[in-house]
Amino acid sequence: MSLENPIIASPTVIIVDDDEAVTKSLRFLMDSKSIRCQVFNSGVDFLEAVKKQPPWLQSTGCIFLDVRMPNLSGVEVFGQLRKLQPNLALPVLFMTAHGDVPVVTKVLKDGAYDFLEKPVSSERLLARLDDCFEVSRQRLQVALSRKDFAERLHTLTEREMAVMARLYDGLSNKEIAELLGNSVRTIELRRATIYSKMGVKSSIELARLLQSSDWQPPPFVAGKAADDAETEKAGKPAKAGKAAKAVGVSEAD
Protein backbone atom coordinates (compact mmCIF):
# COMPACT_ATOMS: atom_id res chain seq x y z
CA MET A 1 0.00 0.00 0.00
CA SER A 2 1.44 3.39 -0.99
CA LEU A 3 2.01 6.06 1.63
CA GLU A 4 -0.24 9.13 1.66
CA ASN A 5 1.34 12.14 -0.01
CA PRO A 6 1.86 14.62 2.88
CA ILE A 7 1.25 17.62 0.62
CA ILE A 8 -2.20 16.54 -0.54
CA ALA A 9 -3.15 14.73 2.67
CA SER A 10 -5.91 16.16 4.86
CA PRO A 11 -4.50 18.93 7.12
CA THR A 12 -4.17 18.44 10.86
CA VAL A 13 -4.81 21.24 13.36
CA ILE A 14 -2.83 21.03 16.61
CA ILE A 15 -4.30 22.86 19.61
CA VAL A 16 -2.13 23.53 22.67
CA ASP A 17 -4.17 25.22 25.41
CA ASP A 18 -4.84 24.47 29.08
CA ASP A 19 -8.32 26.03 28.92
CA GLU A 20 -10.71 23.10 28.52
CA ALA A 21 -13.56 25.33 27.34
CA VAL A 22 -11.40 26.71 24.56
CA THR A 23 -10.14 23.31 23.42
CA LYS A 24 -13.65 21.84 23.41
CA SER A 25 -14.94 24.75 21.35
CA LEU A 26 -12.10 24.49 18.84
CA ARG A 27 -12.40 20.72 18.58
CA PHE A 28 -16.14 21.05 17.92
CA LEU A 29 -15.45 23.60 15.17
CA MET A 30 -12.82 21.35 13.55
CA ASP A 31 -15.14 18.36 13.70
CA SER A 32 -17.94 20.35 12.06
CA LYS A 33 -15.62 21.07 9.12
CA SER A 34 -14.18 17.52 9.03
CA ILE A 35 -10.71 18.82 9.88
CA ARG A 36 -8.40 16.48 11.73
CA CYS A 37 -7.50 17.78 15.17
CA GLN A 38 -5.04 16.95 17.98
CA VAL A 39 -5.44 18.58 21.41
CA PHE A 40 -2.80 19.03 24.12
CA ASN A 41 -3.67 20.57 27.46
CA SER A 42 -0.11 21.58 28.31
CA GLY A 43 3.03 22.64 26.54
CA VAL A 44 4.93 19.83 28.25
CA ASP A 45 2.65 17.15 26.77
CA PHE A 46 2.88 18.78 23.36
CA LEU A 47 6.70 18.86 23.36
CA GLU A 48 6.86 15.24 24.49
CA ALA A 49 4.69 14.32 21.51
CA VAL A 50 6.93 16.35 19.17
CA LYS A 51 10.00 14.42 20.36
CA LYS A 52 8.32 11.19 19.24
CA GLN A 53 8.07 12.51 15.66
CA PRO A 54 4.31 12.04 15.05
CA PRO A 55 3.06 11.93 11.43
CA TRP A 56 1.46 15.37 11.65
CA LEU A 57 4.90 16.98 11.89
CA GLN A 58 5.41 16.05 8.23
CA SER A 59 2.00 17.02 6.95
CA THR A 60 -0.02 20.10 6.14
CA GLY A 61 -1.87 21.92 8.89
CA CYS A 62 -1.06 24.40 11.66
CA ILE A 63 -0.49 24.75 15.39
CA PHE A 64 -2.61 26.93 17.72
CA LEU A 65 -0.50 27.80 20.75
CA ASP A 66 -1.86 29.61 23.80
CA VAL A 67 0.41 32.23 25.33
CA ARG A 68 -0.44 31.73 28.99
CA MET A 69 -0.13 28.17 30.29
CA PRO A 70 1.20 26.71 33.55
CA ASN A 71 4.72 25.23 33.78
CA LEU A 72 5.69 26.34 30.28
CA SER A 73 4.30 29.45 28.63
CA GLY A 74 3.45 29.45 24.96
CA VAL A 75 6.52 31.56 24.25
CA GLU A 76 8.75 29.02 26.03
CA VAL A 77 7.08 26.16 24.19
CA PHE A 78 7.67 27.91 20.89
CA GLY A 79 11.35 28.40 21.71
CA GLN A 80 11.81 24.69 22.41
CA LEU A 81 9.75 23.74 19.37
CA ARG A 82 12.08 25.74 17.12
CA LYS A 83 15.06 23.83 18.52
CA LEU A 84 13.37 20.46 18.06
CA GLN A 85 11.94 21.24 14.61
CA PRO A 86 13.91 24.12 13.01
CA ASN A 87 12.36 23.38 9.59
CA LEU A 88 8.81 22.78 10.78
CA ALA A 89 6.30 23.11 7.94
CA LEU A 90 3.33 23.79 10.24
CA PRO A 91 2.69 27.52 10.84
CA VAL A 92 2.33 28.46 14.50
CA LEU A 93 -0.50 30.84 15.47
CA PHE A 94 -0.55 32.21 18.98
CA MET A 95 -3.86 32.63 20.77
CA THR A 96 -3.62 35.53 23.15
CA ALA A 97 -5.48 37.98 25.34
CA HIS A 98 -5.20 41.66 24.47
CA GLY A 99 -2.51 42.34 27.08
CA ASP A 100 -0.16 39.73 25.59
CA VAL A 101 0.12 41.35 22.16
CA PRO A 102 3.58 42.93 22.86
CA VAL A 103 4.88 39.51 23.88
CA VAL A 104 3.55 37.87 20.73
CA THR A 105 5.07 40.61 18.56
CA LYS A 106 8.48 39.33 19.63
CA VAL A 107 7.80 35.71 18.69
CA LEU A 108 6.53 36.83 15.30
CA LYS A 109 10.07 38.02 14.64
CA ASP A 110 11.31 34.58 15.71
CA GLY A 111 9.21 32.79 13.12
CA ALA A 112 5.66 32.51 14.45
CA TYR A 113 3.14 32.89 11.64
CA ASP A 114 0.51 35.11 13.29
CA PHE A 115 -1.63 35.59 16.39
CA LEU A 116 -5.32 35.69 17.15
CA GLU A 117 -6.79 37.66 20.03
CA LYS A 118 -9.34 35.88 22.21
CA PRO A 119 -12.21 35.50 21.82
CA VAL A 120 -11.81 34.45 18.18
CA SER A 121 -14.82 34.27 15.89
CA SER A 122 -15.31 31.05 13.94
CA GLU A 123 -15.28 32.96 10.64
CA ARG A 124 -11.95 34.64 11.33
CA LEU A 125 -10.39 31.45 12.62
CA LEU A 126 -11.44 29.39 9.61
CA ALA A 127 -10.17 32.09 7.24
CA ARG A 128 -6.77 31.98 8.90
CA LEU A 129 -6.79 28.20 8.69
CA ASP A 130 -7.07 28.31 4.92
CA ASP A 131 -4.03 30.59 4.79
CA CYS A 132 -2.07 28.32 7.13
CA PHE A 133 -2.86 25.20 5.17
CA GLU A 134 -1.57 26.79 1.98
CA VAL A 135 1.59 28.03 3.72
CA SER A 136 2.25 24.57 5.17
CA ARG A 137 1.87 23.01 1.71
CA GLN A 138 4.40 25.43 0.28
CA ARG A 139 6.86 24.85 3.12
CA LEU A 140 6.47 21.11 2.85
CA GLN A 141 7.04 21.21 -0.90
CA VAL A 142 10.27 23.13 -0.36
CA ALA A 143 11.41 20.66 2.31
CA LEU A 144 10.65 17.64 0.13
CA SER A 145 12.39 19.25 -2.85
CA ARG A 146 15.51 19.87 -0.76
CA LYS A 147 15.47 16.32 0.52
CA ASP A 148 15.13 14.94 -3.01
CA PHE A 149 17.95 17.22 -4.19
CA ALA A 150 20.24 16.04 -1.39
CA GLU A 151 19.52 12.39 -2.20
CA ARG A 152 20.24 12.93 -5.91
CA LEU A 153 23.41 14.87 -5.13
CA HIS A 154 24.63 12.02 -2.96
CA THR A 155 24.56 9.66 -5.98
CA LEU A 156 27.18 11.68 -7.86
CA THR A 157 30.77 10.50 -7.82
CA GLU A 158 33.54 12.91 -6.94
CA ARG A 159 34.51 13.27 -10.60
CA GLU A 160 30.91 13.84 -11.67
CA MET A 161 30.69 16.52 -8.99
CA ALA A 162 33.77 18.21 -10.43
CA VAL A 163 32.25 18.21 -13.91
CA MET A 164 28.91 19.51 -12.61
CA ALA A 165 30.70 22.40 -10.91
CA ARG A 166 32.24 23.40 -14.24
CA LEU A 167 28.90 23.05 -16.00
CA TYR A 168 27.46 25.35 -13.37
CA ASP A 169 30.19 27.85 -14.26
CA GLY A 170 28.97 27.76 -17.86
CA LEU A 171 31.96 25.98 -19.40
CA SER A 172 31.63 23.90 -22.58
CA ASN A 173 32.51 20.21 -22.81
CA LYS A 174 35.80 21.09 -24.50
CA GLU A 175 36.71 23.67 -21.85
CA ILE A 176 35.91 21.25 -19.04
CA ALA A 177 37.93 18.51 -20.74
CA GLU A 178 40.96 20.77 -21.01
CA LEU A 179 40.56 21.97 -17.42
CA LEU A 180 40.21 18.49 -15.92
CA GLY A 181 42.61 16.73 -18.28
CA ASN A 182 39.97 14.43 -19.75
CA SER A 183 38.86 13.71 -23.28
CA VAL A 184 35.77 15.49 -24.56
CA ARG A 185 34.10 12.08 -24.82
CA THR A 186 34.64 11.49 -21.11
CA ILE A 187 33.02 14.81 -20.25
CA GLU A 188 30.10 14.06 -22.59
CA LEU A 189 29.48 10.74 -20.85
CA ARG A 190 29.70 12.25 -17.40
CA ARG A 191 27.47 15.13 -18.41
CA ALA A 192 24.79 12.68 -19.56
CA THR A 193 25.13 10.75 -16.30
CA ILE A 194 24.82 13.94 -14.26
CA TYR A 195 21.65 14.94 -16.12
CA SER A 196 20.17 11.51 -15.50
CA LYS A 197 21.01 11.41 -11.80
CA MET A 198 19.87 14.98 -11.15
CA GLY A 199 16.66 14.57 -13.17
CA VAL A 200 17.29 17.37 -15.69
CA LYS A 201 17.53 17.53 -19.48
CA SER A 202 19.78 20.52 -20.07
CA SER A 203 22.45 22.70 -18.53
CA ILE A 204 19.86 25.44 -18.05
CA GLU A 205 17.61 23.12 -16.02
CA LEU A 206 20.64 21.98 -14.03
CA ALA A 207 21.67 25.57 -13.28
CA ARG A 208 18.16 26.46 -12.14
CA LEU A 209 18.03 23.42 -9.88
CA LEU A 210 21.39 24.20 -8.30
CA GLN A 211 20.52 27.86 -7.83
CA SER A 212 17.16 27.09 -6.22
CA SER A 213 18.88 24.68 -3.82
CA ASP A 214 21.61 27.19 -2.87
CA TRP A 215 24.22 24.66 -3.97
CA GLN A 216 27.85 25.65 -3.52
CA PRO A 217 30.34 24.02 -5.94
CA PRO A 218 33.37 22.35 -4.38
CA PRO A 219 36.67 24.27 -4.66
CA PHE A 220 38.69 23.48 -7.76
CA VAL A 221 42.33 22.47 -7.46
CA ALA A 222 44.33 23.10 -10.62
CA GLY A 223 45.66 19.98 -12.29
CA LYS A 224 44.73 17.19 -14.63
CA ALA A 225 42.66 14.05 -14.10
CA ALA A 226 44.49 11.21 -15.83
CA ASP A 227 41.72 9.22 -17.50
CA ASP A 228 39.66 9.32 -20.69
CA ALA A 229 36.46 7.84 -22.08
CA GLU A 230 38.23 5.32 -24.32
CA THR A 231 40.20 3.88 -21.40
CA GLU A 232 37.09 3.59 -19.26
CA LYS A 233 35.05 2.04 -22.08
CA ALA A 234 37.72 -0.60 -22.64
CA GLY A 235 37.64 -1.44 -18.97
CA LYS A 236 41.32 -0.60 -18.52
CA PRO A 237 42.35 1.29 -15.39
CA ALA A 238 43.77 4.70 -16.07
CA LYS A 239 47.29 5.34 -14.86
CA ALA A 240 47.56 7.23 -11.65
CA GLY A 241 49.50 10.43 -11.86
CA LYS A 242 50.14 13.78 -10.31
CA ALA A 243 47.25 15.28 -12.21
CA ALA A 244 44.64 13.05 -10.61
CA LYS A 245 46.04 13.70 -7.16
CA ALA A 246 46.07 17.42 -7.82
CA VAL A 247 42.37 17.39 -8.64
CA GLY A 248 41.80 15.50 -5.42
CA VAL A 249 40.05 12.42 -6.81
CA SER A 250 40.75 8.70 -6.71
CA GLU A 251 41.17 6.61 -9.82
CA ALA A 252 37.86 4.80 -9.20
CA ASP A 253 34.60 6.69 -9.61
C-alpha positions, 0 to 999 in steps of 0.5 A: 500500500502506498504512503499518503502524499503529505502535501495533498493529505488532509491537514491536521490542526494542533491545539495547545491550550490548558483552557478546557472550554477553549479546546472543546470549542475548537475541537467542535469547530474542527469536527464540524468542518471535518478537519483532523485535530489533535489537542494538548492541554499543556506545553509539556505534553505537546513537546513530548509528543513532538519528540516522538516525531508524530506523522502530523509533523510532516503534513499540512496543517497548523499549530494553535499555541496559547500564550499563557499556560502553567509550567511552560508558557506558549513563548517558552514552548515555541522556543523549544519547538524551534530547537526540536523542529527548526524546519517545521512546515506547520505555521504556529499561530498564537492565541492571546489575550489583548494584554499579551500582544507585545509579547507575541510581537516578539515571537513573530520576529522569531518565526511565528506565523501570526496571532489571534486575540481571544475571543476568536470568531469562527469565521476569522479562525477558519479564514486563517486556517485556509491561509495556514494550510496553503503556507504549510503546503508550500513549506512542505514542498520546499522541504521535500524538494531539498530532501530529493535534491540532497539524495540525488546529489549524494549519488554523484561521484567525486569526478561527476561533482567536479564536472557539474561544478564546471557546467554550473560555471557555464563551461563547454565540454571542450573547456571542461575537458581541457581543465580536468585533463579528460577527453571530450568524450569522457566529459560528454558521458559524465554530463549525460550521467549527471543529467540523468542522476539529477533529473534534468535535461539541459544545462539550463535546467541543471543551473536552475536546480542548483541555484534554487537549492543554494548549492555551492560548488566544491573548490577546484584544485588546478591539475589534470585528471588522468583518464579518458572515455576510451580507457574507461570504455575498454575497462582498462584502469587509467594510470595514476598520476600527479594530475589526478592527485592534484584534482583531489580524486581517486582513480575509481569513480 
